[in-house]
Amino acid sequence: MPENDKQGLSVVTCTAPVNIAVIKYWGKRDEDLILPINSSLSVTLHQDQLKTTTTVACSRNFQQDRIWLNGKEEDINNPRLQSCLQEIRRFSRKRRNTGDSTSDASSVSHKVHICSVNNFPTAAGLASSASGYACLVYTLSQLFGVESEQLSAVARQGSGSACRSLYGGFVQWKLGTQLDGKDSLAEQVESESYWPELRVLILVYRADVVVPSRMEEMIRVIRERDFPAFGELTMKDSNQFHAICLDTYPPIFYLNNMSHRIISLVHRYNQYYGETRVAYTFDAGPNAVIYTLQDHLPEFVQVVRHFFPPEVNGEEFVKGLTVCSADLSEELKRDINMEPTPKGIRYIISTKAGPGPCVVKDPNHHLLGADGLPKKSAISH
């Protein structure tokens, strides 16, 4: 329920997670409704390391809808943003008209102020639009009393993959068959606690035929907690996605030299052990997302540290979940046989699968003040 103050200001703050696809969303069959050409599947990352926080306030005193993203006011008339706002207000009015709404009946006609911040670099190749739109839609739904089952279709209209950030754990976004897109929705395959050994590393640099069968196979291997099969499917899907990007005209270059060096390192590491212990994937950016199991995490992080030596006095190299130290055998280093690339990787974010969006109860964490404008902490973020 939104908080109300004496000035008639209703405020809600929520957080939402980043998701990283292991079977990717390859494009749209309908640009207006944001309907995909294939089903996709992602891992929701833990919000302790990566999240979007959004505060939405509404008041009869607000003159117009406004939005601030990462401290800067942006154009509220962005078509996708407007689509999300209009849909949530439409659902809220519908509930109010049936007498089923718990929200203030008059608030849906009030203007809103929105303030949103990410706790990760937006350009790091992470799905900031997914967590951003998921958080926006979820927060608006809390403010206006809209039911959760209606949110997937709304978030999708902001950013396709945003619908997957509405759930924790392992999430599929179904292709659907209906022309109006009402069955193209996200649903949880398994919760974040289902595969507790799975770990995720994000390496931040300085610098329609194949997919359906992969979807079924991916759901199967997640349920069997079969990491070698999970890893191979993840890498194959990433490789094919980026091969298609290169095969377009003009080609789209998401990967850089560092990306290719990480790909080579992963394959050489797996080859040394004769099994898939580590897997990479890349979204629309050059930074690698690495999946592995807890048992192999310390050694692989040490491998990365060895072949991509960080700055001696630079920022913390491994952020997020603690990774134990490990010794590397001379045989492993010799077998990988790569020239080190000093300072190639700026830092690593260590995380795991996590839950979906949640409401922030503490009013001190609202990004908007009593005047409905961003607090200084939200501007300097």
C-alpha positions as CSV (number, residue, x, y, z in Angstrom):
1,M,0.0,0.0,0.0
2,P,1.3,3.5,-0.8
3,E,2.2,5.9,2.0
4,N,0.1,9.0,2.2
5,D,1.2,12.3,3.9
6,K,-0.7,15.4,5.0
7,Q,-0.1,17.1,1.6
8,G,-2.0,14.2,-0.2
9,L,1.3,12.8,-1.6
10,S,1.1,9.0,-2.1
11,V,4.6,7.4,-2.4
12,V,5.8,3.9,-3.1
13,T,9.4,2.6,-3.6
14,C,10.3,-0.7,-5.1
15,T,13.3,-2.6,-6.4
16,A,13.6,-4.9,-9.4
17,P,16.4,-7.2,-10.6
18,V,18.6,-7.5,-13.7
19,N,18.1,-10.7,-15.8
20,I,20.6,-12.3,-18.1
21,A,19.2,-14.5,-20.9
22,V,20.7,-17.9,-21.5
23,I,18.3,-18.5,-24.4
24,K,18.1,-15.0,-26.0
25,Y,15.3,-12.9,-27.3
26,W,16.2,-12.5,-31.0
27,G,13.8,-9.9,-32.2
28,K,10.2,-8.9,-32.6
29,R,7.4,-10.2,-34.8
30,D,5.3,-7.2,-33.8
31,E,7.0,-3.9,-33.1
32,D,4.0,-2.2,-31.6
33,L,3.0,-4.9,-29.1
34,I,6.7,-6.0,-28.6
35,L,5.9,-9.6,-29.4
36,P,9.0,-11.9,-29.8
37,I,9.9,-14.2,-32.7
38,N,11.0,-16.8,-30.2
39,S,10.6,-17.9,-26.6
40,S,13.5,-16.9,-24.3
41,L,14.8,-17.9,-20.9
42,S,16.8,-16.0,-18.3
43,V,18.4,-16.1,-14.9
44,T,17.3,-13.4,-12.5
45,L,20.4,-12.0,-10.7
46,H,20.4,-11.2,-7.0
47,Q,19.4,-7.7,-6.0
48,D,22.1,-7.5,-3.3
49,Q,24.5,-6.9,-6.2
50,L,22.4,-5.6,-9.1
51,K,19.1,-3.8,-9.0
52,T,17.0,-0.8,-10.1
53,T,15.3,1.2,-7.4
54,T,12.2,3.3,-8.3
55,T,10.1,5.7,-6.3
56,V,6.7,6.8,-7.7
57,A,4.7,9.6,-6.1
58,C,1.3,11.0,-7.1
59,S,-0.4,14.1,-5.8
60,R,-3.3,16.3,-6.8
61,N,-0.8,19.2,-6.7
62,F,1.4,17.8,-9.4
63,Q,1.0,19.7,-12.7
64,Q,2.4,17.1,-15.0
65,D,4.0,13.6,-15.1
66,R,7.8,13.8,-14.7
67,I,10.6,11.3,-14.6
68,W,14.3,11.3,-13.4
69,L,16.6,8.5,-14.4
70,N,20.0,8.2,-12.6
71,G,19.8,11.8,-11.4
72,K,18.8,13.4,-14.7
73,E,15.3,14.5,-15.8
74,E,14.2,12.7,-19.0
75,D,11.4,13.1,-21.5
76,I,8.2,11.6,-20.0
77,N,6.7,11.5,-23.6
78,N,8.9,8.5,-24.6
79,P,6.3,6.3,-26.4
80,R,7.2,3.1,-24.4
81,L,7.1,5.0,-21.1
82,Q,3.7,6.4,-22.0
83,S,2.5,3.0,-23.0
84,C,3.3,1.6,-19.6
85,L,1.8,4.6,-17.8
86,Q,-1.4,4.4,-19.8
87,E,-1.8,0.6,-19.4
88,I,-1.4,0.7,-15.6
89,R,-3.9,3.6,-15.3
90,R,-6.3,1.7,-17.6
91,F,-6.1,-1.4,-15.4
92,S,-6.5,0.7,-12.3
93,R,-9.6,2.4,-13.6
94,K,-11.0,-1.0,-14.6
95,R,-10.5,-2.3,-11.0
96,R,-12.0,0.8,-9.5
97,N,-15.1,0.6,-11.8
98,T,-15.7,-3.0,-10.6
99,G,-15.3,-1.9,-7.0
100,D,-12.3,-4.3,-6.6
101,S,-9.5,-1.8,-6.0
102,T,-7.7,-1.2,-2.7
103,S,-6.1,2.0,-3.9
104,D,-7.4,5.6,-3.5
105,A,-10.1,5.9,-6.2
106,S,-9.1,9.5,-7.1
107,S,-5.3,8.9,-7.3
108,V,-5.4,7.3,-10.7
109,S,-6.2,10.7,-12.3
110,H,-3.4,12.5,-10.5
111,K,0.0,13.2,-12.1
112,V,3.0,11.1,-11.1
113,H,6.6,11.9,-10.4
114,I,9.0,9.0,-11.0
115,C,12.6,8.7,-9.8
116,S,14.8,5.7,-10.7
117,V,18.4,4.7,-10.1
118,N,20.5,1.7,-11.0
119,N,23.3,0.5,-8.7
120,F,25.3,-0.7,-11.7
121,P,26.8,1.0,-14.7
122,T,24.0,1.3,-17.3
123,A,26.5,0.8,-20.2
124,A,28.0,-2.3,-18.7
125,G,26.2,-4.6,-21.1
126,L,23.6,-5.5,-18.5
127,A,19.9,-5.4,-19.0
128,S,19.2,-2.0,-17.4
129,S,16.1,-1.4,-19.6
130,A,14.7,-4.7,-18.3
131,S,15.2,-4.0,-14.6
132,G,14.2,-0.3,-15.2
133,Y,10.8,-1.0,-16.9
134,A,10.1,-4.0,-14.6
135,C,10.7,-1.7,-11.5
136,L,8.6,1.1,-13.0
137,V,5.6,-1.1,-13.8
138,Y,5.8,-3.0,-10.5
139,T,6.0,0.3,-8.5
140,L,3.1,1.8,-10.4
141,S,1.1,-1.3,-9.8
142,Q,1.7,-1.0,-6.0
143,L,0.6,2.7,-6.1
144,F,-2.5,2.1,-8.2
145,G,-3.6,-1.3,-6.9
146,V,-3.1,-3.3,-10.1
147,E,-2.9,-7.1,-9.9
148,S,0.4,-8.8,-10.5
149,E,-0.8,-11.2,-13.2
150,Q,-1.5,-8.2,-15.5
151,L,2.1,-6.8,-15.2
152,S,3.9,-9.1,-17.6
153,A,2.1,-7.7,-20.7
154,V,2.6,-4.1,-19.5
155,A,6.3,-4.4,-18.7
156,R,6.8,-6.1,-22.1
157,Q,5.6,-2.9,-23.8
158,G,8.4,-0.9,-22.2
159,S,11.2,-3.4,-22.9
160,G,10.6,-6.9,-24.1
161,S,12.9,-8.6,-21.6
162,A,11.5,-6.5,-18.8
163,C,8.7,-9.1,-18.3
164,R,11.3,-11.6,-17.3
165,S,12.6,-9.3,-14.5
166,L,9.1,-9.5,-12.8
167,Y,10.1,-13.0,-11.4
168,G,13.0,-14.4,-9.5
169,G,15.1,-17.5,-10.3
170,F,14.8,-19.0,-13.8
171,V,12.2,-17.3,-16.0
172,Q,10.8,-18.0,-19.5
173,W,9.1,-15.4,-21.7
174,K,6.7,-17.4,-23.8
175,L,6.4,-16.7,-27.6
176,G,2.6,-17.0,-27.5
177,T,0.4,-17.6,-30.6
178,Q,-2.4,-15.0,-30.2
179,L,-2.2,-11.9,-32.5
180,D,-3.1,-9.6,-29.6
181,G,-0.1,-10.9,-27.6
182,K,-2.2,-11.8,-24.5
183,D,-0.4,-15.2,-24.2
184,S,3.1,-13.8,-24.7
185,L,3.9,-13.6,-21.0
186,A,6.7,-14.4,-18.6
187,E,6.5,-17.2,-16.1
188,Q,8.8,-18.7,-13.5
189,V,10.4,-22.0,-14.5
190,E,12.1,-22.5,-11.1
191,S,12.7,-20.3,-8.1
192,E,16.0,-18.7,-7.1
193,S,16.6,-21.3,-4.4
194,Y,16.2,-24.3,-6.8
195,W,19.9,-24.4,-7.9
196,P,21.8,-22.9,-5.0
197,E,25.3,-23.9,-6.3
198,L,24.9,-21.8,-9.4
199,R,27.1,-18.7,-9.4
200,V,27.3,-15.7,-11.8
201,L,30.3,-13.4,-12.6
202,I,30.0,-10.2,-14.6
203,L,33.4,-9.2,-16.1
204,V,33.3,-5.5,-16.6
205,Y,35.9,-4.4,-19.2
206,R,37.7,-1.3,-19.7
207,A,37.6,-1.4,-22.5
208,D,13.7,-19.1,-35.4
209,V,14.6,-22.7,-36.2
210,V,17.1,-23.5,-33.5
211,V,15.7,-21.6,-30.5
212,P,12.4,-23.6,-29.8
213,S,14.2,-26.9,-29.3
214,R,16.9,-25.1,-27.2
215,M,14.1,-23.7,-24.9
216,E,12.8,-27.2,-24.1
217,E,16.3,-28.5,-23.6
218,M,17.3,-25.6,-21.4
219,I,14.2,-26.0,-19.1
220,R,15.1,-29.7,-18.9
221,V,18.8,-29.2,-17.9
222,I,17.9,-26.5,-15.3
223,R,15.4,-28.9,-13.7
224,E,18.1,-31.6,-13.7
225,R,20.7,-29.1,-12.5
226,D,23.0,-30.4,-15.2
227,F,25.7,-27.7,-15.4
228,P,27.7,-29.1,-18.4
229,A,24.6,-29.2,-20.6
230,F,23.4,-25.8,-19.2
231,G,26.8,-24.3,-20.0
232,E,27.0,-25.6,-23.5
233,L,23.5,-24.5,-24.4
234,T,24.2,-21.0,-23.0
235,M,27.4,-20.6,-25.0
236,K,25.9,-22.0,-28.3
237,D,23.0,-19.6,-28.0
238,S,25.2,-16.6,-27.3
239,N,27.6,-17.5,-30.2
240,Q,24.7,-17.9,-32.7
241,F,23.1,-14.6,-31.6
242,H,26.4,-12.7,-32.2
243,A,27.1,-14.6,-35.4
244,I,23.7,-13.3,-36.7
245,C,24.6,-9.8,-35.5
246,L,27.8,-10.0,-37.6
247,D,25.9,-11.4,-40.6
248,T,23.5,-8.5,-40.8
249,Y,24.3,-5.6,-43.1
250,P,25.8,-3.4,-41.9
251,P,27.1,-5.8,-39.2
252,I,26.5,-5.1,-35.5
253,F,29.7,-5.5,-33.5
254,Y,28.8,-6.1,-29.8
255,L,31.9,-8.1,-29.0
256,N,35.4,-6.6,-28.8
257,N,38.9,-8.1,-28.5
258,M,38.5,-8.5,-24.8
259,S,35.3,-10.5,-25.3
260,H,37.1,-12.9,-27.7
261,R,39.9,-13.4,-25.2
262,I,37.4,-14.3,-22.5
263,I,35.7,-16.8,-24.9
264,S,39.1,-18.3,-25.6
265,L,40.0,-18.5,-21.9
266,V,36.7,-20.2,-21.0
267,H,37.1,-22.9,-23.7
268,R,40.8,-23.5,-22.8
269,Y,39.8,-23.8,-19.1
270,N,37.0,-26.3,-19.9
271,Q,39.3,-28.2,-22.3
272,Y,41.9,-28.6,-19.6
273,Y,39.4,-30.4,-17.3
274,G,37.6,-32.3,-20.2
275,E,34.2,-31.0,-19.2
276,T,32.2,-27.8,-19.2
277,R,32.9,-26.1,-15.8
278,V,32.4,-22.5,-16.9
279,A,30.1,-20.9,-19.5
280,Y,29.9,-17.4,-21.0
281,T,27.2,-15.4,-22.5
282,F,27.0,-11.9,-23.9
283,D,24.0,-9.5,-24.1
284,A,24.0,-6.3,-26.2
285,G,27.4,-5.3,-25.0
286,P,31.0,-6.6,-24.8
287,N,31.1,-7.6,-21.2
288,A,31.0,-11.3,-20.4
289,V,28.6,-12.9,-18.0
290,I,30.0,-16.1,-16.7
291,Y,28.0,-19.0,-15.2
292,T,29.7,-21.7,-13.0
293,L,29.1,-23.7,-9.9
294,Q,30.3,-22.7,-6.4
295,D,32.9,-25.5,-6.3
296,H,34.7,-24.1,-9.4
297,L,34.3,-20.4,-8.6
298,P,37.5,-19.6,-6.6
299,E,39.8,-21.2,-9.1
300,F,38.2,-19.6,-12.2
301,V,38.3,-16.2,-10.6
302,Q,42.0,-16.8,-9.9
303,V,42.4,-17.8,-13.5
304,V,40.9,-14.5,-14.6
305,R,43.0,-12.6,-12.1
306,H,46.2,-14.3,-13.5
307,F,45.5,-13.8,-17.2
308,F,43.9,-10.3,-16.8
309,P,46.0,-8.8,-14.0
310,P,44.2,-5.9,-12.3
311,E,45.7,-2.6,-11.3
312,V,47.8,-3.0,-8.2
313,N,46.3,0.1,-6.4
314,G,43.1,0.2,-8.4
315,E,39.5,-0.4,-7.2
316,E,38.4,-3.6,-5.6
317,F,38.7,-6.3,-8.2
318,V,35.9,-8.7,-7.0
319,K,32.7,-7.0,-5.8
320,G,29.6,-8.5,-4.4
321,L,29.6,-12.1,-3.0
322,T,32.8,-13.1,-1.4
323,V,35.0,-15.4,-3.5
324,C,37.6,-17.5,-1.6
325,S,41.2,-17.4,-2.8
326,A,42.7,-20.4,-4.7
327,D,46.1,-21.5,-6.0
328,L,46.6,-22.3,-9.6
329,S,48.8,-25.2,-10.7
330,E,51.6,-24.4,-13.1
331,E,50.2,-27.2,-15.4
332,L,46.9,-25.3,-15.7
333,K,48.5,-22.0,-16.4
334,R,50.8,-23.7,-19.0
335,D,47.9,-25.5,-20.6
336,I,45.7,-22.4,-21.0
337,N,48.8,-20.8,-22.7
338,M,47.5,-17.2,-23.1
339,E,49.5,-14.0,-22.9
340,P,48.3,-12.0,-19.9
341,T,46.3,-8.8,-20.6
342,P,47.1,-6.4,-17.8
343,K,44.3,-4.1,-16.7
344,G,42.0,-5.6,-19.3
345,I,39.2,-6.3,-16.8
346,R,38.3,-3.4,-14.6
347,Y,36.4,-5.5,-12.0
348,I,34.2,-8.5,-11.5
349,I,30.7,-8.5,-10.0
350,S,30.1,-11.8,-8.1
351,T,26.5,-12.7,-7.7
352,K,23.9,-15.5,-7.9
353,A,20.2,-16.1,-8.9
354,G,17.8,-13.9,-6.9
355,P,14.2,-13.0,-6.2
356,G,11.8,-10.8,-8.3
357,P,10.7,-7.2,-7.5
358,C,9.9,-6.2,-3.9
359,V,8.5,-3.2,-2.0
360,V,10.9,-1.1,0.1
361,K,9.2,-0.6,3.4
362,D,11.6,2.0,4.9
363,P,10.4,5.6,3.9
364,N,13.9,6.8,4.4
365,H,14.8,5.0,1.2
366,H,12.3,6.9,-1.0
367,L,14.1,8.7,-3.8
368,L,11.6,11.5,-3.8
369,G,11.2,14.0,-1.0
370,A,8.0,15.4,0.6
371,D,7.9,18.0,-2.2
372,G,7.8,15.2,-4.9
373,L,11.2,16.1,-6.2
374,P,14.3,13.9,-6.2
375,K,16.3,13.9,-3.0
376,K,20.0,15.0,-3.2
377,S,21.1,11.4,-2.8
378,A,19.1,10.4,-5.9
379,I,20.6,13.2,-7.9
380,S,24.2,12.5,-6.9
381,H,23.8,8.8,-7.4
